[in-house]
Amino acid sequence: MNGSKPLYPASLKSLPGRRLRAVARILFEHGGRIEPDDGPLELYLDEATVVLLDSSADGEGLRVRDAPWADPFMPPISAENRLYIEPCGKWSKVDQSSDPRFARLIGEVISSVTILENAFGRESGVQVSIGETYLWFVVAGDECHVHWAHPIGFAPGAKYGR
């Protein structure tokens, strides 16, 4: 992974009051095409803080890390890795800061963070309130999704605010 240790979702309580500086997604790339719907989310905040939101190893829970994602296929890519990547694809970090959905959040302050629980009571997502906008990051069925409206099947758990 990236050398950082996993944190508990409750560690997100330090986010309110922090300013969002950039956003990236870790998305699957194959044949030069990016699959835009499934992948971890990186939030870059004040003071060079990075929060990586991802799925836990079992694909159902929320995993939080305090360091950016580390690409296992960083250039220069070996011939052996290229033979794997060409037919199979790979995960790639994609800056989303200029995407209109995220761009309006850049420079804004996070006002609250709410941990989300799935139908089984498992911490499997987070709602981040930034300015007047809510961003939901959820893990379901071994996939990570960003939503701009409350996703079905997720209920609010612990809430942290300023």
The 8 nearest C-alpha neighbors of each residue, nearest first, counted from 0:
[[1, 2, 69, 68, 3, 71, 70, 4],
 [0, 2, 69, 3, 68, 67, 66, 70],
 [1, 3, 0, 4, 66, 69, 68, 5],
 [4, 2, 1, 66, 64, 65, 5, 0],
 [3, 5, 6, 64, 2, 65, 1, 63],
 [6, 4, 64, 63, 62, 3, 7, 65],
 [7, 5, 63, 64, 10, 8, 4, 62],
 [6, 8, 9, 10, 63, 5, 62, 11],
 [7, 9, 10, 11, 63, 6, 114, 61],
 [10, 8, 11, 7, 12, 114, 157, 6],
 [11, 9, 8, 12, 7, 6, 13, 63],
 [10, 12, 9, 13, 14, 8, 112, 7],
 [11, 13, 159, 10, 14, 9, 112, 15],
 [12, 14, 11, 15, 10, 16, 17, 159],
 [15, 13, 12, 17, 11, 16, 109, 112],
 [16, 14, 109, 110, 111, 160, 17, 161],
 [15, 17, 109, 108, 110, 161, 14, 18],
 [16, 18, 108, 15, 14, 109, 45, 44],
 [19, 17, 108, 107, 44, 45, 106, 109],
 [18, 20, 44, 105, 106, 107, 21, 43],
 [19, 21, 44, 43, 105, 106, 18, 45],
 [22, 20, 43, 96, 19, 105, 42, 23],
 [21, 23, 42, 96, 95, 41, 43, 94],
 [24, 22, 94, 95, 41, 93, 40, 92],
 [23, 25, 40, 93, 39, 92, 26, 41],
 [24, 26, 92, 38, 39, 91, 93, 90],
 [27, 25, 38, 90, 91, 24, 34, 35],
 [26, 28, 90, 34, 89, 33, 91, 29],
 [29, 27, 33, 89, 32, 88, 90, 34],
 [28, 30, 88, 32, 31, 89, 33, 27],
 [29, 31, 32, 28, 88, 85, 86, 33],
 [30, 32, 29, 28, 33, 88, 85, 34],
 [33, 31, 29, 28, 30, 34, 27, 35],
 [32, 34, 28, 27, 35, 26, 29, 31],
 [33, 35, 27, 36, 26, 28, 32, 37],
 [36, 34, 33, 37, 26, 27, 38, 24],
 [35, 37, 34, 144, 38, 26, 145, 143],
 [38, 36, 143, 144, 142, 35, 26, 34],
 [37, 39, 143, 26, 25, 24, 144, 40],
 [38, 40, 53, 25, 52, 24, 143, 41],
 [39, 41, 24, 52, 51, 23, 25, 42],
 [42, 40, 51, 23, 50, 22, 24, 52],
 [41, 43, 22, 50, 49, 44, 21, 51],
 [44, 42, 49, 21, 20, 48, 22, 19],
 [45, 43, 19, 48, 20, 18, 49, 47],
 [44, 46, 47, 18, 48, 17, 20, 19],
 [45, 47, 48, 44, 17, 49, 43, 18],
 [48, 46, 45, 44, 49, 43, 20, 66],
 [47, 49, 44, 46, 43, 45, 50, 65],
 [50, 48, 43, 66, 42, 65, 67, 44],
 [49, 51, 65, 42, 41, 64, 66, 52],
 [50, 52, 41, 64, 63, 40, 67, 65],
 [53, 51, 63, 40, 39, 62, 41, 50],
 [54, 52, 39, 62, 61, 51, 63, 55],
 [55, 53, 61, 62, 58, 60, 138, 143],
 [54, 56, 62, 60, 58, 57, 61, 59],
 [55, 57, 58, 54, 59, 60, 62, 141],
 [56, 58, 55, 59, 60, 141, 54, 140],
 [59, 57, 141, 55, 54, 56, 60, 140],
 [60, 58, 57, 139, 138, 141, 140, 123],
 [61, 59, 123, 55, 54, 122, 58, 138],
 [60, 62, 123, 54, 55, 124, 122, 53],
 [63, 61, 55, 53, 54, 52, 60, 5],
 [62, 64, 52, 6, 5, 51, 8, 53],
 [63, 65, 51, 5, 6, 66, 50, 3],
 [64, 66, 50, 49, 51, 3, 63, 67],
 [67, 65, 49, 64, 3, 50, 51, 68],
 [68, 66, 49, 51, 69, 41, 50, 1],
 [67, 69, 1, 70, 66, 51, 0, 41],
 [70, 68, 1, 71, 67, 0, 2, 73],
 [69, 71, 72, 73, 68, 91, 90, 92],
 [72, 70, 73, 69, 0, 90, 1, 89],
 [73, 71, 70, 76, 74, 80, 75, 89],
 [72, 74, 70, 71, 75, 76, 69, 77],
 [75, 73, 76, 72, 77, 70, 71, 80],
 [74, 76, 73, 77, 72, 78, 80, 81],
 [77, 75, 74, 72, 80, 81, 73, 78],
 [76, 78, 80, 79, 81, 75, 74, 72],
 [77, 79, 81, 80, 82, 76, 83, 75],
 [78, 80, 82, 77, 81, 83, 76, 84],
 [81, 79, 83, 77, 82, 78, 84, 76],
 [80, 82, 84, 78, 83, 79, 85, 77],
 [83, 81, 79, 80, 84, 85, 78, 86],
 [82, 84, 80, 81, 85, 87, 86, 79],
 [85, 83, 88, 81, 87, 86, 82, 89],
 [84, 86, 83, 87, 82, 88, 81, 30],
 [87, 85, 84, 88, 83, 82, 29, 30],
 [88, 86, 84, 85, 83, 89, 29, 30],
 [89, 87, 29, 84, 28, 85, 86, 30],
 [90, 88, 28, 27, 84, 91, 29, 87],
 [89, 91, 27, 26, 28, 25, 92, 88],
 [92, 90, 25, 26, 27, 93, 28, 89],
 [91, 93, 25, 24, 26, 23, 94, 90],
 [94, 92, 24, 23, 95, 25, 91, 26],
 [95, 93, 23, 96, 22, 24, 92, 97],
 [94, 96, 23, 98, 22, 97, 93, 101],
 [95, 97, 22, 102, 21, 98, 101, 94],
 [96, 98, 102, 95, 99, 101, 94, 100],
 [97, 99, 95, 101, 100, 96, 102, 94],
 [100, 98, 102, 101, 97, 103, 96, 95],
 [101, 99, 98, 102, 103, 104, 97, 147],
 [100, 102, 104, 99, 98, 103, 96, 95],
 [103, 101, 99, 97, 96, 104, 105, 98],
 [102, 104, 101, 105, 100, 99, 107, 106],
 [103, 105, 102, 101, 107, 106, 129, 19],
 [106, 104, 102, 19, 20, 107, 103, 21],
 [105, 107, 19, 20, 18, 104, 108, 103],
 [108, 106, 104, 18, 105, 19, 130, 129],
 [109, 107, 18, 17, 16, 129, 110, 19],
 [110, 108, 129, 15, 16, 17, 128, 111],
 [109, 111, 15, 128, 129, 160, 16, 161],
 [112, 110, 160, 15, 128, 159, 109, 127],
 [111, 113, 127, 159, 126, 158, 128, 160],
 [112, 114, 158, 126, 125, 157, 159, 115],
 [113, 115, 125, 156, 157, 124, 155, 158],
 [116, 114, 124, 155, 125, 156, 154, 122],
 [115, 117, 122, 121, 120, 154, 153, 123],
 [116, 118, 153, 119, 120, 121, 152, 123],
 [117, 119, 120, 152, 153, 116, 121, 154],
 [118, 120, 117, 121, 116, 122, 153, 152],
 [121, 119, 116, 117, 118, 122, 123, 154],
 [120, 122, 116, 117, 119, 123, 60, 118],
 [123, 121, 116, 115, 60, 61, 124, 120],
 [124, 122, 60, 61, 138, 116, 121, 137],
 [123, 125, 137, 115, 136, 61, 138, 114],
 [124, 126, 114, 115, 136, 113, 135, 127],
 [125, 127, 135, 113, 134, 112, 114, 136],
 [128, 126, 112, 134, 133, 111, 129, 125],
 [127, 129, 133, 111, 110, 109, 132, 112],
 [130, 128, 109, 132, 110, 108, 131, 107],
 [129, 131, 132, 107, 108, 128, 109, 110],
 [130, 132, 129, 133, 128, 104, 110, 107],
 [133, 131, 129, 130, 128, 134, 104, 147],
 [134, 132, 128, 127, 129, 147, 135, 126],
 [133, 135, 127, 147, 126, 146, 128, 132],
 [136, 134, 126, 146, 145, 125, 147, 137],
 [135, 137, 145, 125, 124, 144, 146, 126],
 [138, 136, 124, 144, 143, 123, 135, 139],
 [137, 139, 143, 123, 142, 54, 59, 124],
 [140, 138, 142, 141, 59, 137, 143, 58],
 [139, 141, 142, 58, 59, 138, 143, 57],
 [140, 142, 58, 139, 59, 138, 143, 54],
 [143, 141, 139, 140, 138, 37, 144, 38],
 [144, 142, 138, 38, 37, 137, 39, 54],
 [143, 145, 37, 137, 136, 146, 36, 138],
 [144, 146, 136, 135, 137, 147, 134, 143],
 [147, 145, 135, 148, 134, 136, 144, 150],
 [146, 148, 134, 135, 133, 149, 145, 132],
 [149, 147, 146, 150, 135, 133, 134, 151],
 [148, 150, 151, 135, 147, 146, 153, 133],
 [151, 149, 148, 153, 152, 146, 135, 137],
 [150, 152, 153, 149, 154, 148, 117, 118],
 [151, 153, 118, 117, 150, 154, 116, 149],
 [154, 152, 117, 116, 151, 115, 150, 118],
 [153, 155, 116, 115, 117, 156, 152, 118],
 [156, 154, 115, 114, 116, 113, 157, 153],
 [155, 157, 114, 115, 116, 158, 113, 154],
 [156, 158, 114, 113, 159, 155, 115, 9],
 [159, 157, 113, 112, 114, 156, 160, 111],
 [160, 158, 112, 12, 111, 113, 157, 15],
 [161, 159, 111, 15, 110, 112, 158, 12],
 [160, 15, 110, 16, 111, 159, 109, 14]]
